[in-house]
Amino acid sequence: MSKTFWITIAAALIVFCLGAGAGWVAGSIDGRAVGRQLERADQSSKTITDITAIVDAHKKLIADANAASRAMRAALAARSATDDDATKELTNALTQTAANRVDCRFDDNVMRQLNAARDRAATSSASGIRYPLSNATSASQ
């Protein structure tokens, strides 16, 4: 076998090794890039899941706040109606005895209503807006 044959074989082997090495290096670089892209996609998916959970929690908080607001409006409306009724009762009772008030004399019915109004006011200030007031019949007489 001639020297040329062995030189050709050696050159082919060197070219093959260089090509295989270059392919391996190129494959590793691409593999790492693909791995990084997969990790980024996984992190993005987790971020989207977390943000979705936060948005859902905020939706629940908004719904709860709206329900509390509706309950507060209903309580304020009931309180206003109760206050209007009490004012009408006192106005009517005081109108009946307007002449007697000149001498600061009140009949028993007016005094009972004033005491009941005082008790309701005390209960209201102690219990807050969202709790019902006691009615005039259960107040002290």
Z-matrix of the N, CA and C atoms (Angstrom, degrees):
N
C 1 1.402
C 2 1.520 1 108.25
N 3 1.245 2 110.31 1 139.20
C 4 1.456 3 115.94 2 -171.52
C 5 1.517 4 110.32 3 -87.69
N 6 1.316 5 111.34 4 164.27
C 7 1.453 6 118.79 5 178.54
C 8 1.516 7 110.27 6 -63.98
N 9 1.239 8 120.58 7 -35.66
C 10 1.446 9 124.33 8 -179.33
C 11 1.516 10 110.48 9 -62.95
N 12 1.323 11 115.67 10 -38.60
C 13 1.451 12 119.52 11 179.37
C 14 1.525 13 110.25 12 -62.54
N 15 1.346 14 116.61 13 -46.09
C 16 1.463 15 120.62 14 -178.30
C 17 1.542 16 110.67 15 -68.95
N 18 1.274 17 117.53 16 -33.23
C 19 1.468 18 120.33 17 178.35
C 20 1.535 19 108.96 18 -68.41
N 21 1.320 20 116.24 19 -39.43
C 22 1.461 21 120.30 20 178.89
C 23 1.522 22 110.03 21 -66.21
N 24 1.315 23 117.44 22 -42.45
C 25 1.468 24 121.85 23 178.51
C 26 1.534 25 109.26 24 -63.13
N 27 1.325 26 118.08 25 -44.55
C 28 1.464 27 122.10 26 -178.90
C 29 1.530 28 109.98 27 -64.70
N 30 1.339 29 115.83 28 -41.55
C 31 1.461 30 119.10 29 179.14
C 32 1.525 31 110.51 30 -64.94
N 33 1.326 32 117.51 31 -41.96
C 34 1.467 33 120.89 32 178.55
C 35 1.524 34 110.46 33 -63.24
N 36 1.343 35 116.12 34 -41.65
C 37 1.470 36 120.34 35 179.17
C 38 1.530 37 110.39 36 -64.17
N 39 1.332 38 118.04 37 -40.64
C 40 1.460 39 121.87 38 179.20
C 41 1.542 40 109.69 39 -65.84
N 42 1.315 41 116.95 40 -43.93
C 43 1.457 42 120.78 41 178.93
C 44 1.517 43 109.82 42 -63.00
N 45 1.332 44 116.46 43 -41.61
C 46 1.470 45 120.29 44 178.97
C 47 1.532 46 110.57 45 -62.88
N 48 1.307 47 116.79 46 -45.59
C 49 1.483 48 120.02 47 -179.80
C 50 1.518 49 111.36 48 -64.86
N 51 1.314 50 116.56 49 -42.18
C 52 1.457 51 119.27 50 178.55
C 53 1.529 52 110.59 51 -63.57
N 54 1.310 53 117.36 52 -42.10
C 55 1.463 54 121.03 53 178.41
C 56 1.516 55 111.73 54 -64.53
N 57 1.338 56 116.18 55 -43.08
C 58 1.469 57 119.64 56 179.32
C 59 1.524 58 110.09 57 -65.48
N 60 1.322 59 116.43 58 -42.56
C 61 1.469 60 119.82 59 178.62
C 62 1.520 61 111.70 60 -63.01
N 63 1.324 62 115.93 61 -43.36
C 64 1.467 63 119.68 62 178.95
C 65 1.525 64 110.58 63 -64.65
N 66 1.320 65 116.50 64 -39.33
C 67 1.470 66 119.85 65 177.35
C 68 1.522 67 111.71 66 -64.43
N 69 1.321 68 116.03 67 -40.52
C 70 1.470 69 119.65 68 179.35
C 71 1.530 70 110.88 69 -64.89
N 72 1.350 71 115.74 70 -43.95
C 73 1.461 72 119.97 71 179.84
C 74 1.534 73 109.84 72 -64.83
N 75 1.318 74 117.24 73 -43.78
C 76 1.463 75 120.57 74 179.52
C 77 1.524 76 110.45 75 -64.27
N 78 1.320 77 117.47 76 -39.89
C 79 1.463 78 121.49 77 178.30
C 80 1.517 79 111.85 78 -65.11
N 81 1.348 80 117.05 79 -38.68
C 82 1.459 81 119.95 80 178.74
C 83 1.517 82 110.93 81 -67.06
N 84 1.298 83 116.89 82 -40.81
C 85 1.461 84 120.02 83 -179.73
C 86 1.522 85 108.96 84 -64.52
N 87 1.300 86 117.32 85 -46.81
C 88 1.456 87 120.61 86 179.64
C 89 1.524 88 110.55 87 -64.63
N 90 1.320 89 117.72 88 -38.41
C 91 1.460 90 121.09 89 178.97
C 92 1.518 91 111.78 90 -62.90
N 93 1.316 92 115.78 91 -41.60
C 94 1.465 93 119.06 92 177.76
C 95 1.520 94 110.79 93 -66.01
N 96 1.324 95 117.25 94 -39.58
C 97 1.463 96 120.89 95 178.79
C 98 1.523 97 110.01 96 -64.37
N 99 1.323 98 116.22 97 -42.25
C 100 1.467 99 119.75 98 177.92
C 101 1.528 100 109.85 99 -64.17
N 102 1.319 101 116.18 100 -41.25
C 103 1.464 102 119.98 101 177.96
C 104 1.518 103 111.86 102 -60.79
N 105 1.331 104 116.05 103 -42.12
C 106 1.470 105 119.46 104 177.80
C 107 1.523 106 110.72 105 -63.71
N 108 1.314 107 116.63 106 -41.88
C 109 1.464 108 119.97 107 179.47
C 110 1.524 109 110.88 108 -64.47
N 111 1.330 110 117.01 109 -40.09
C 112 1.469 111 119.87 110 178.01
C 113 1.528 112 111.33 111 -64.82
N 114 1.318 113 116.35 112 -39.87
C 115 1.468 114 120.00 113 178.52
C 116 1.533 115 110.59 114 -66.18
N 117 1.333 116 117.35 115 -41.36
C 118 1.463 117 120.31 116 176.91
C 119 1.529 118 110.92 117 -61.38
N 120 1.331 119 115.82 118 -42.24
C 121 1.465 120 119.80 119 179.00
C 122 1.525 121 110.32 120 -63.37
N 123 1.335 122 116.76 121 -40.02
C 124 1.468 123 120.49 122 178.88
C 125 1.529 124 110.50 123 -65.11
N 126 1.326 125 116.83 124 -43.52
C 127 1.471 126 120.56 125 178.49
C 128 1.530 127 110.86 126 -64.77
N 129 1.324 128 117.15 127 -39.60
C 130 1.470 129 120.36 128 178.07
C 131 1.520 130 110.44 129 -63.90
N 132 1.310 131 116.86 130 -40.29
C 133 1.464 132 120.64 131 178.42
C 134 1.525 133 110.88 132 -63.40
N 135 1.335 134 116.64 133 -42.74
C 136 1.467 135 120.17 134 177.89
C 137 1.529 136 110.74 135 -64.35
N 138 1.332 137 116.83 136 -39.66
C 139 1.462 138 120.73 137 179.20
C 140 1.524 139 110.45 138 -63.95
N 141 1.312 140 117.08 139 -43.18
C 142 1.458 141 120.94 140 179.21
C 143 1.533 142 110.01 141 -63.44
N 144 1.325 143 117.15 142 -41.34
C 145 1.469 144 121.00 143 177.81
C 146 1.529 145 110.59 144 -61.85
N 147 1.338 146 116.60 145 -44.12
C 148 1.472 147 120.61 146 179.27
C 149 1.527 148 111.49 147 -63.89
N 150 1.320 149 116.73 148 -43.55
C 151 1.467 150 120.29 149 -179.59
C 152 1.525 151 110.38 150 -65.40
N 153 1.333 152 116.65 151 -39.15
C 154 1.459 153 120.20 152 177.59
C 155 1.527 154 110.68 153 -61.82
N 156 1.331 155 116.92 154 -41.75
C 157 1.471 156 120.59 155 178.16
C 158 1.527 157 110.89 156 -63.48
N 159 1.323 158 116.95 157 -40.00
C 160 1.465 159 120.52 158 179.12
C 161 1.530 160 110.47 159 -65.52
N 162 1.326 161 116.87 160 -43.10
C 163 1.467 162 120.39 161 178.94
C 164 1.524 163 110.49 162 -62.75
N 165 1.336 164 116.95 163 -41.83
C 166 1.466 165 119.98 164 178.23
C 167 1.523 166 111.27 165 -63.13
N 168 1.335 167 117.02 166 -40.22
C 169 1.471 168 120.45 167 178.00
C 170 1.533 169 110.04 168 -63.90
N 171 1.330 170 116.90 169 -40.07
C 172 1.459 171 119.84 170 178.46
C 173 1.527 172 111.08 171 -66.30
N 174 1.328 173 117.38 172 -36.32
C 175 1.464 174 119.75 173 176.87
C 176 1.520 175 110.18 174 -61.09
N 177 1.331 176 116.92 175 -41.24
C 178 1.470 177 120.67 176 179.35
C 179 1.530 178 110.00 177 -66.19
N 180 1.326 179 116.66 178 -41.71
C 181 1.464 180 119.30 179 178.52
C 182 1.531 181 111.36 180 -62.85
N 183 1.325 182 116.41 181 -39.49
C 184 1.467 183 119.99 182 178.87
C 185 1.521 184 110.23 183 -65.75
N 186 1.332 185 116.77 184 -41.75
C 187 1.471 186 120.15 185 178.19
C 188 1.530 187 110.55 186 -63.10
N 189 1.338 188 117.16 187 -41.77
C 190 1.464 189 120.60 188 178.18
C 191 1.532 190 111.27 189 -64.11
N 192 1.325 191 116.30 190 -40.78
C 193 1.469 192 119.92 191 179.21
C 194 1.527 193 110.50 192 -65.10
N 195 1.329 194 116.67 193 -40.39
C 196 1.462 195 119.74 194 177.98
C 197 1.529 196 111.09 195 -64.29
N 198 1.335 197 117.10 196 -40.85
C 199 1.469 198 120.25 197 178.06
C 200 1.533 199 110.76 198 -63.90
N 201 1.325 200 116.97 199 -42.01
C 202 1.470 201 120.23 200 178.14
C 203 1.526 202 110.75 201 -64.92
N 204 1.320 203 116.69 202 -37.57
C 205 1.467 204 120.48 203 178.15
C 206 1.524 205 111.12 204 -65.24
N 207 1.348 206 116.84 205 -42.32
C 208 1.467 207 119.91 206 177.78
C 209 1.528 208 110.30 207 -63.43
N 210 1.330 209 117.02 208 -41.93
C 211 1.469 210 120.12 209 178.89
C 212 1.524 211 110.80 210 -63.55
N 213 1.339 212 116.88 211 -39.40
C 214 1.463 213 120.08 212 179.38
C 215 1.527 214 110.61 213 -66.41
N 216 1.348 215 117.44 214 -41.55
C 217 1.473 216 119.64 215 177.90
C 218 1.523 217 110.69 216 -62.60
N 219 1.337 218 117.35 217 -41.08
C 220 1.468 219 120.67 218 178.78
C 221 1.529 220 110.51 219 -64.51
N 222 1.333 221 116.71 220 -41.38
C 223 1.465 222 120.13 221 178.94
C 224 1.532 223 110.89 222 -65.38
N 225 1.325 224 116.60 223 -40.29
C 226 1.469 225 119.31 224 178.69
C 227 1.528 226 111.20 225 -66.78
N 228 1.332 227 116.92 226 -37.25
C 229 1.471 228 119.87 227 177.28
C 230 1.520 229 110.62 228 -65.29
N 231 1.340 230 116.95 229 -42.62
C 232 1.468 231 120.33 230 178.39
C 233 1.530 232 110.35 231 -65.11
N 234 1.325 233 116.07 232 -39.81
C 235 1.463 234 120.14 233 178.71
C 236 1.527 235 110.12 234 -64.12
N 237 1.319 236 117.10 235 -42.35
C 238 1.465 237 120.71 236 179.25
C 239 1.522 238 110.96 237 -63.32
N 240 1.338 239 116.62 238 -41.11
C 241 1.470 240 120.06 239 178.49
C 242 1.527 241 110.51 240 -64.41
N 243 1.316 242 117.05 241 -41.55
C 244 1.466 243 120.89 242 178.49
C 245 1.525 244 110.73 243 -64.23
N 246 1.316 245 116.22 244 -42.89
C 247 1.469 246 119.89 245 178.33
C 248 1.527 247 111.24 246 -63.51
N 249 1.332 248 117.09 247 -40.99
C 250 1.474 249 120.39 248 178.64
C 251 1.523 250 111.00 249 -63.20
N 252 1.349 251 116.57 250 -42.63
C 253 1.466 252 119.84 251 178.87
C 254 1.527 253 111.23 252 -62.79
N 255 1.329 254 116.20 253 -43.90
C 256 1.471 255 119.64 254 -179.86
C 257 1.528 256 110.50 255 -63.62
N 258 1.308 257 117.06 256 -40.57
C 259 1.465 258 120.61 257 179.10
C 260 1.526 259 110.81 258 -63.68
N 261 1.330 260 116.93 259 -42.50
C 262 1.469 261 120.43 260 178.63
C 263 1.525 262 111.04 261 -63.74
N 264 1.342 263 116.69 262 -42.88
C 265 1.470 264 119.63 263 179.46
C 266 1.523 265 111.33 264 -60.70
N 267 1.327 266 116.01 265 -46.21
C 268 1.465 267 119.31 266 -179.42
C 269 1.525 268 111.44 267 -66.81
N 270 1.322 269 116.29 268 -39.97
C 271 1.470 270 119.14 269 178.79
C 272 1.521 271 110.75 270 -62.35
N 273 1.322 272 116.58 271 -44.50
C 274 1.472 273 120.20 272 179.29
C 275 1.526 274 111.08 273 -63.95
N 276 1.323 275 116.55 274 -44.19
C 277 1.466 276 119.56 275 -179.10
C 278 1.528 277 110.85 276 -65.01
N 279 1.313 278 116.87 277 -41.25
C 280 1.465 279 119.47 278 -179.07
C 281 1.529 280 111.70 279 -72.23
N 282 1.329 281 116.80 280 -30.28
C 283 1.468 282 119.89 281 177.84
C 284 1.530 283 110.55 282 -64.99
N 285 1.337 284 116.86 283 -37.06
C 286 1.469 285 121.00 284 -178.94
C 287 1.520 286 112.10 285 -64.90
N 288 1.304 287 116.11 286 -28.97
C 289 1.475 288 118.81 287 -176.21
C 290 1.522 289 112.11 288 -118.54
N 291 1.315 290 117.21 289 32.42
C 292 1.469 291 120.92 290 -177.01
C 293 1.524 292 112.06 291 -59.94
N 294 1.296 293 116.66 292 -38.92
C 295 1.472 294 119.45 293 -178.66
C 296 1.525 295 111.26 294 -66.16
N 297 1.321 296 118.53 295 -34.69
C 298 1.464 297 121.41 296 -178.11
C 299 1.532 298 112.31 297 -72.53
N 300 1.307 299 117.20 298 -22.52
C 301 1.468 300 119.53 299 -177.28
C 302 1.526 301 112.50 300 -74.51
N 303 1.269 302 116.22 301 -12.32
C 304 1.459 303 118.54 302 176.89
C 305 1.517 304 108.84 303 -59.75
N 306 1.312 305 116.10 304 -37.96
C 307 1.469 306 120.79 305 178.59
C 308 1.526 307 111.05 306 -98.49
N 309 1.338 308 117.57 307 16.12
C 310 1.467 309 123.51 308 -179.12
C 311 1.518 310 112.18 309 58.50
N 312 1.329 311 116.43 310 39.80
C 313 1.463 312 120.48 311 176.67
C 314 1.529 313 107.54 312 -109.13
N 315 1.327 314 116.33 313 131.09
C 316 1.458 315 122.33 314 178.27
C 317 1.516 316 108.11 315 -122.32
N 318 1.326 317 117.05 316 140.81
C 319 1.461 318 118.21 317 177.96
C 320 1.534 319 109.12 318 -77.65
N 321 1.344 320 115.36 319 170.50
C 322 1.464 321 120.82 320 -175.09
C 323 1.526 322 112.03 321 -61.19
N 324 1.325 323 119.00 322 -38.49
C 325 1.461 324 122.32 323 -178.81
C 326 1.533 325 111.00 324 -61.18
N 327 1.340 326 116.40 325 -44.07
C 328 1.461 327 120.41 326 179.31
C 329 1.524 328 110.17 327 -65.12
N 330 1.315 329 116.86 328 -41.19
C 331 1.466 330 119.81 329 179.89
C 332 1.532 331 110.90 330 -64.37
N 333 1.358 332 116.60 331 -40.11
C 334 1.480 333 119.06 332 176.79
C 335 1.526 334 110.18 333 -62.03
N 336 1.313 335 117.06 334 -42.71
C 337 1.466 336 119.57 335 -179.85
C 338 1.527 337 111.77 336 -67.18
N 339 1.306 338 117.55 337 -37.26
C 340 1.466 339 120.43 338 176.40
C 341 1.532 340 111.00 339 -64.76
N 342 1.353 341 115.48 340 -42.20
C 343 1.469 342 119.11 341 177.46
C 344 1.526 343 110.99 342 -64.06
N 345 1.334 344 116.15 343 -41.04
C 346 1.468 345 119.98 344 178.60
C 347 1.527 346 110.51 345 -63.91
N 348 1.327 347 116.66 346 -40.86
C 349 1.463 348 120.55 347 178.74
C 350 1.525 349 110.57 348 -64.48
N 351 1.328 350 116.39 349 -40.54
C 352 1.463 351 119.96 350 177.35
C 353 1.517 352 110.97 351 -61.93
N 354 1.348 353 116.80 352 -43.53
C 355 1.472 354 120.29 353 178.86
C 356 1.526 355 111.74 354 -63.94
N 357 1.325 356 116.35 355 -41.66
C 358 1.471 357 119.21 356 178.23
C 359 1.522 358 110.85 357 -64.17
N 360 1.324 359 117.25 358 -39.76
C 361 1.468 360 120.72 359 179.32
C 362 1.528 361 110.13 360 -64.77
N 363 1.329 362 117.33 361 -40.45
C 364 1.464 363 120.28 362 178.77
C 365 1.533 364 110.36 363 -65.13
N 366 1.338 365 115.90 364 -43.55
C 367 1.465 366 120.01 365 178.77
C 368 1.522 367 110.51 366 -63.20
N 369 1.308 368 116.60 367 -42.62
C 370 1.463 369 121.43 368 -179.35
C 371 1.516 370 111.29 369 -63.47
N 372 1.299 371 117.24 370 -44.68
C 373 1.468 372 118.96 371 -178.73
C 374 1.516 373 111.44 372 -69.32
N 375 1.327 374 118.01 373 -27.37
C 376 1.459 375 120.47 374 179.52
C 377 1.523 376 112.17 375 -83.63
N 378 1.343 377 118.17 376 -28.94
C 379 1.462 378 119.79 377 -173.41
C 380 1.513 379 113.92 378 -100.51
N 381 1.288 380 120.01 379 -17.91
C 382 1.453 381 121.48 380 179.88
C 383 1.511 382 112.10 381 92.16
N 384 1.320 383 115.30 382 -179.00
C 385 1.460 384 121.21 383 -172.70
C 386 1.526 385 112.17 384 -76.88
N 387 1.310 386 118.75 385 -36.28
C 388 1.466 387 120.08 386 -169.62
C 389 1.519 388 113.83 387 -84.56
N 390 1.312 389 118.94 388 2.97
C 391 1.458 390 120.59 389 178.41
C 392 1.516 391 108.89 390 -110.26
N 393 1.310 392 118.07 391 141.12
C 394 1.469 393 120.33 392 -174.17
C 395 1.531 394 111.73 393 -67.60
N 396 1.311 395 114.52 394 149.54
C 397 1.450 396 121.33 395 177.15
C 398 1.525 397 109.42 396 -83.19
N 399 1.327 398 116.13 397 152.16
C 400 1.474 399 117.49 398 173.89
C 401 1.518 400 107.71 399 -73.86
N 402 1.334 401 116.20 400 149.03
C 403 1.470 402 118.32 401 -178.35
C 404 1.519 403 110.18 402 -84.60
N 405 1.314 404 116.89 403 170.09
C 406 1.466 405 122.19 404 -172.49
C 407 1.512 406 111.83 405 -67.58
N 408 1.336 407 118.68 406 -26.26
C 409 1.458 408 120.10 407 -177.19
C 410 1.516 409 111.96 408 -73.82
N 411 1.339 410 117.86 409 -23.93
C 412 1.457 411 118.85 410 -178.55
C 413 1.524 412 111.84 411 -94.12
N 414 1.304 413 117.65 412 -3.51
C 415 1.469 414 120.66 413 -178.81
C 416 1.518 415 109.31 414 -76.88
N 417 1.333 416 114.54 415 163.20
C 418 1.460 417 118.81 416 -179.38
C 419 1.527 418 109.89 417 -67.10
N 420 1.301 419 115.33 418 150.18
C 421 1.459 420 119.44 419 -176.35
C 422 1.505 421 111.05 420 -116.16
